[in-house]
Amino acid sequence: MFARLRRLLPARFAVSGLMLSSLIVMGGYLLSRVSGLLREIVISAQFGTSAELGAYRAAFKVTDLLYMVIIGGALGSSFIPIFIQVWERDGKARAWQLASAVTTWALGILAVASALLWLTAPQLTAWFYGGQGFTLDTLELTTNLTRMFLLSPLLLGLGGLAMAALNAHERFTLPALAPALYNIGIIAGAVLLAPTLGIWGLAWGVIGGAACYLLIQIPSLVALGMRLRPTLGWGMGEVREVGVQMGPRVLGQAASQLSILVTAALTARLVLGAERLAGLDYAYQMMLLPYGIFSLSLATVAFPRLARLYSAGNRSEFDQSIRTTFGTILLLTLPATGVLLTLHVPLVRVLFQRGAFDATSLSYTTVALLGYATALPAFAASEILIRSFYAMQRTWIPVIVGVGQVLLNLSLGILALQLGGGVGALALAFSIANNIEAILLFGLLGRSLPGIWREPQLWRTVRSACAAS
């Protein structure tokens, strides 16, 4: 309904329609991050920074890598522009045929990858987390949790494809609610099951939340005229095009997730690494709160519009949309960084220090938050910079920069450990690598789109953001 209304509006109201979309998605991400924060509060009260929670976090990162690489970001960013193009050129019947083929291939690959990960989980767990900070019992628990969490990528994968199809048609409401329901499922597991089942109750909450993530989007797909059938789409050139586009994006998404995994793996090499990893993750989740609300929501709304503008050859509006989104993200995230840096101790104390979360847990979390907070503006700005390259189908540029970021993070992290640094130093290494990545992406986008950064209004916005900080 919203998409039909926008087509009826005069051209001068297009920005208002875009703003309404942004507000819907921002509201969804706000709900997601608030429910995610509530999730962390509930978990912290029950598990603090215990070794079993460290095992839970470690297992989560391995399966998250599988989901995010295959479907979470790579497939969505390659599928949306082509799905839009086919829908507008050939009609919805062929567009749904494309979606059916892409879904069949994605789930098949995901199932094979999940089976391989299930078989190799003990070896991978030992390789990633086999440092002095993980005991043999903790490693075994991590392995078993990893195998259980392999149920969630299949559900999240279907949900991610549904979200991509709905976002392509600017239907944002139910997809915006899906992450919040995922968090609510985990909260239910923590409150209802964890008191008797321990960490396994929390794990079952993850599976329940993943199911809710998919189911909430089904009504919108039905309203859109969903016609999904198992097919490999052998005769469709667009399927091959999605595959070709997805190749470099898989590497780019893998680089982003591997950077997070690298920091976790290096933390496992510290004394009490499992406990410190739990604190590190609380800090990371706090950094993700403003990132999700301000950056991810705006970039999610902007991406389909950028793909359409570039496909239509509308360079001036394309550039302006990038500048507006980039400036708004900095205007919101730079002051948020100032808040995290200034109030990191009282914020963590108010949010988490209760139950099993003690003074030691507080120190593990706050020292990591200082490092992660300095990464927030760059981490947030990179979201729209990367999607701008994807909209232009110049996918290798952010991939190469992303791989360099992972290598730099790994090198700085190893150096920090050699110099006797702890979780704070590892979080700072992550921040330095992400800031350099954002600077490179900013410069390379300026070379690809000459003159894009010469708009005075953009720099007035940046100066305002710095002053607010």
ZAMARGU-4260 file (C-alpha; in steps of 0.2 Angstrom, whole numbers, plus 5000, padded with zeros to 4 digits):
<rodrens>
0) 5000/5000/5000 | 5014/5012/5005 | 5023/5009/4988 | 5007/5012/4978 | 5004/5028/4988
5) 5022/5034/4984 | 5019/5032/4965 | 5004/5043/4966 | 5013/5057/4975 | 5020/5071/4965
10) 5039/5071/4962 | 5042/5085/4975 | 5035/5074/4989 | 5048/5060/4985 | 5059/5065/4999
15) 5045/5065/5011 | 5041/5047/5006 | 5059/5042/5008 | 5059/5050/5025 | 5043/5040/5030
20) 5052/5024/5025 | 5067/5030/5035 | 5057/5033/5050 | 5048/5016/5049 | 5065/5007/5047
25) 5073/5017/5060 | 5058/5013/5072 | 5060/4995/5068 | 5079/4996/5072 | 5076/5006/5088
30) 5064/4992/5093 | 5077/4979/5088 | 5091/4988/5098 | 5080/4991/5113 | 5074/4973/5114
35) 5092/4968/5110 | 5098/4979/5125 | 5084/4971/5136 | 5091/4954/5130 | 5108/4958/5136
40) 5102/4965/5153 | 5092/4948/5156 | 5107/4938/5150 | 5119/4948/5161 | 5109/4946/5177
45) 5109/4927/5175 | 5126/4923/5167 | 5137/4938/5170 | 5153/4935/5162 | 5154/4917/5165
50) 5164/4904/5155 | 5148/4896/5149 | 5142/4913/5142 | 5159/4915/5134 | 5156/4898/5125
55) 5139/4904/5120 | 5146/4920/5112 | 5160/4910/5104 | 5148/4898/5096 | 5136/4912/5090
60) 5150/4920/5081 | 5155/4905/5071 | 5137/4902/5065 | 5134/4920/5062 | 5148/4920/5050
65) 5139/4906/5040 | 5123/4915/5039 | 5130/4933/5036 | 5141/4927/5022 | 5129/4917/5012
70) 5112/4926/5015 | 5113/4940/5028 | 5122/4953/5018 | 5129/4946/5002 | 5114/4938/4994
75) 5103/4953/5000 | 5114/4966/4992 | 5116/4956/4976 | 5098/4950/4974 | 5089/4967/4977
80) 5095/4977/4962 | 5092/4962/4950 | 5075/4958/4958 | 5069/4976/4955 | 5075/4976/4937
85) 5066/4960/4933 | 5050/4965/4941 | 5050/4982/4932 | 5055/4975/4915 | 5047/4958/4914
90) 5033/4958/4927 | 5031/4950/4944 | 5028/4932/4938 | 5046/4931/4931 | 5053/4941/4947
95) 5045/4928/4958 | 5053/4914/4947 | 5069/4922/4950 | 5066/4923/4969 | 5061/4905/4969
100) 5077/4900/4960 | 5088/4911/4971 | 5080/4904/4987 | 5082/4886/4981 | 5101/4888/4977
105) 5104/4898/4993 | 5096/4886/5005 | 5104/4871/4996 | 5121/4879/4998 | 5117/4884/5016
110) 5112/4866/5020 | 5128/4859/5013 | 5138/4872/5022 | 5129/4868/5039 | 5132/4850/5037
115) 5151/4853/5034 | 5152/4864/5049 | 5143/4851/5060 | 5156/4838/5055 | 5171/4850/5057
120) 5164/4859/5073 | 5177/4852/5085 | 5192/4856/5074 | 5186/4873/5070 | 5182/4877/5088
125) 5199/4872/5094 | 5207/4882/5080 | 5198/4898/5083 | 5197/4897/5102 | 5210/4885/5107
130) 5220/4898/5118 | 5224/4898/5136 | 5207/4907/5140 | 5196/4892/5135 | 5197/4876/5145
135) 5194/4859/5137 | 5176/4859/5145 | 5173/4876/5138 | 5179/4871/5121 | 5167/4856/5121
140) 5153/4866/5126 | 5157/4878/5112 | 5157/4864/5100 | 5140/4857/5105 | 5132/4875/5105
145) 5139/4878/5088 | 5131/4862/5081 | 5114/4867/5089 | 5115/4884/5082 | 5116/4877/5065
150) 5097/4876/5065 | 5095/4895/5066 | 5104/4900/5049 | 5091/4890/5039 | 5077/4900/5047
155) 5086/4916/5047 | 5091/4913/5029 | 5073/4911/5023 | 5069/4927/5033 | 5083/4936/5025
160) 5077/4932/5008 | 5060/4937/5013 | 5067/4954/5019 | 5077/4957/5003 | 5061/4954/4993
165) 5050/4966/5004 | 5064/4979/5005 | 5065/4979/4986 | 5047/4984/4985 | 5049/4997/4999
170) 5039/4987/5011 | 5048/4990/5027 | 5036/4988/5042 | 5036/4969/5045 | 5054/4966/5040
175) 5058/4980/5053 | 5049/4971/5066 | 5058/4954/5063 | 5074/4957/5072 | 5064/4963/5088
180) 5055/4946/5088 | 5071/4937/5086 | 5077/4946/5102 | 5061/4942/5111 | 5063/4924/5107
185) 5080/4924/5115 | 5073/4934/5130 | 5060/4921/5132 | 5073/4907/5132 | 5083/4916/5145
190) 5068/4920/5157 | 5058/4904/5155 | 5071/4890/5150 | 5088/4896/5157 | 5083/4894/5176
195) 5081/4875/5173 | 5091/4871/5158 | 5106/4884/5160 | 5114/4890/5144 | 5105/4877/5134
200) 5088/4886/5138 | 5096/4902/5131 | 5101/4892/5116 | 5084/4886/5113 | 5078/4904/5114
205) 5089/4907/5099 | 5081/4894/5088 | 5063/4900/5093 | 5068/4918/5089 | 5074/4913/5072
210) 5058/4905/5068 | 5048/4921/5073 | 5060/4931/5062 | 5054/4921/5047 | 5035/4920/5052
215) 5032/4938/5055 | 5036/4942/5037 | 5025/4929/5028 | 5009/4940/5028 | 5018/4954/5018
220) 5025/4942/5006 | 5008/4935/5003 | 5001/4952/5001 | 5015/4955/4988 | 5009/4940/4978
225) 5023/4928/4983 | 5024/4913/4972 | 5039/4903/4978 | 5042/4885/4971 | 5058/4874/4971
230) 5067/4877/4955 | 5085/4879/4950 | 5081/4892/4936 | 5093/4884/4924 | 5086/4895/4909
235) 5087/4911/4919 | 5102/4922/4915 | 5097/4933/4930 | 5101/4918/4942 | 5119/4918/4935
240) 5120/4936/4937 | 5115/4936/4955 | 5128/4922/4957 | 5141/4933/4949 | 5137/4948/4958
245) 5137/4938/4975 | 5154/4931/4973 | 5164/4947/4978 | 5151/4952/4991 | 5153/4935/4999
250) 5171/4939/5001 | 5167/4957/5007 | 5154/4950/5020 | 5166/4937/5026 | 5179/4950/5029
255) 5167/4960/5040 | 5162/4945/5050 | 5180/4938/5051 | 5186/4955/5059 | 5174/4952/5073
260) 5179/4933/5074 | 5197/4938/5074 | 5195/4949/5089 | 5185/4935/5098 | 5199/4922/5094
265) 5213/4934/5100 | 5203/4936/5116 | 5203/4917/5119 | 5222/4919/5120 | 5221/4929/5136
270) 5220/4923/5153 | 5201/4920/5157 | 5198/4922/5139 | 5180/4915/5139 | 5175/4927/5153
275) 5183/4942/5145 | 5175/4937/5128 | 5158/4938/5137 | 5162/4956/5143 | 5169/4961/5126
280) 5153/4956/5118 | 5142/4967/5130 | 5153/4981/5124 | 5151/4977/5106 | 5132/4976/5108
285) 5132/4993/5116 | 5141/5000/5101 | 5129/4992/5090 | 5114/5001/5098 | 5117/5018/5090
290) 5124/5009/5074 | 5108/5000/5071 | 5097/5014/5075 | 5105/5027/5065 | 5116/5019/5052
295) 5109/5002/5047 | 5091/5009/5046 | 5096/5024/5035 | 5107/5013/5024 | 5094/5000/5022
300) 5081/5012/5016 | 5094/5021/5004 | 5100/5006/4995 | 5085/5001/4984 | 5084/5020/4980
305) 5102/5021/4975 | 5101/5005/4965 | 5086/5013/4955 | 5094/5030/4953 | 5110/5023/4946
310) 5101/5011/4935 | 5091/5026/4928 | 5107/5036/4925 | 5102/5049/4937 | 5119/5054/4943
315) 5114/5071/4952 | 5101/5063/4963 | 5112/5047/4966 | 5126/5058/4973 | 5114/5069/4983
320) 5106/5053/4991 | 5123/5047/4996 | 5128/5064/5003 | 5112/5066/5013 | 5113/5048/5021
325) 5132/5050/5024 | 5130/5067/5033 | 5115/5061/5043 | 5124/5046/5049 | 5139/5056/5055
330) 5127/5069/5063 | 5119/5056/5074 | 5134/5044/5077 | 5147/5057/5082 | 5138/5063/5097
335) 5133/5045/5102 | 5152/5041/5102 | 5155/5056/5114 | 5141/5049/5125 | 5149/5031/5125
340) 5166/5038/5129 | 5161/5050/5143 | 5148/5039/5152 | 5155/5022/5148 | 5156/5017/5166
345) 5139/5023/5173 | 5130/5017/5157 | 5137/4999/5160 | 5134/5000/5178 | 5116/5005/5176
350) 5112/4993/5162 | 5121/4977/5168 | 5127/4977/5186 | 5115/4966/5194 | 5114/4948/5198
355) 5129/4938/5191 | 5136/4953/5183 | 5149/4959/5196 | 5163/4972/5198 | 5175/4960/5187
360) 5162/4959/5174 | 5160/4978/5174 | 5179/4980/5171 | 5179/4968/5157 | 5165/4977/5148
365) 5170/4995/5151 | 5188/4994/5145 | 5182/4986/5129 | 5168/4999/5127 | 5181/5013/5126
370) 5189/5004/5111 | 5173/5000/5102 | 5166/5017/5105 | 5180/5025/5094 | 5175/5013/5080
375) 5157/5019/5080 | 5157/5033/5067 | 5168/5024/5055 | 5159/5008/5057 | 5142/5017/5054
380) 5149/5028/5039 | 5156/5012/5030 | 5138/5005/5029 | 5132/5018/5016 | 5149/5019/5008
385) 5149/5000/5004 | 5131/5000/4999 | 5135/5015/4987 | 5148/5004/4978 | 5136/4989/4978
390) 5122/5000/4970 | 5135/5004/4956 | 5139/4986/4955 | 5157/4990/4958 | 5159/4976/4971
395) 5177/4972/4971 | 5183/4989/4978 | 5174/4987/4996 | 5180/4969/4995 | 5198/4972/4994
400) 5197/4986/5007 | 5188/4975/5018 | 5201/4961/5017 | 5214/4973/5021 | 5204/4979/5036
405) 5204/4961/5043 | 5222/4959/5040 | 5226/4975/5049 | 5215/4971/5063 | 5223/4954/5065
410) 5241/4961/5064 | 5237/4975/5077 | 5228/4963/5088 | 5243/4951/5088 | 5255/4966/5092
415) 5243/4971/5106 | 5244/4954/5114 | 5263/4953/5112 | 5264/4970/5121 | 5254/4963/5135
420) 5237/4972/5130 | 5220/4965/5135 | 5203/4966/5129 | 5204/4985/5128 | 5219/4985/5116
425) 5210/4972/5105 | 5194/4983/5104 | 5206/4998/5100 | 5214/4987/5086 | 5197/4984/5079
430) 5193/5002/5079 | 5209/5008/5071 | 5207/4995/5057 | 5189/5001/5054 | 5193/5019/5054
435) 5206/5016/5041 | 5194/5006/5031 | 5181/5020/5031 | 5194/5033/5026 | 5199/5023/5011
440) 5181/5019/5006 | 5177/5038/5007 | 5192/5042/4996 | 5189/5029/4983 | 5171/5033/4982
445) 5176/5051/4978 | 5187/5045/4964 | 5173/5034/4957 | 5161/5049/4958 | 5171/5065/4955
450) 5164/5080/4964 | 5153/5070/4976 | 5161/5077/4992 | 5162/5095/4986 | 5144/5099/4992
455) 5146/5113/5006 | 5130/5107/5015 | 5139/5090/5019 | 5153/5098/5027 | 5142/5110/5037
460) 5133/5094/5043 | 5150/5086/5048 | 5155/5102/5058 | 5138/5102/5067 | 5141/5084/5072
465) 5158/5087/5078 | 5152/5102/5088 | 5138/5092/5095 | 5151/5079/5101
</rodrens>
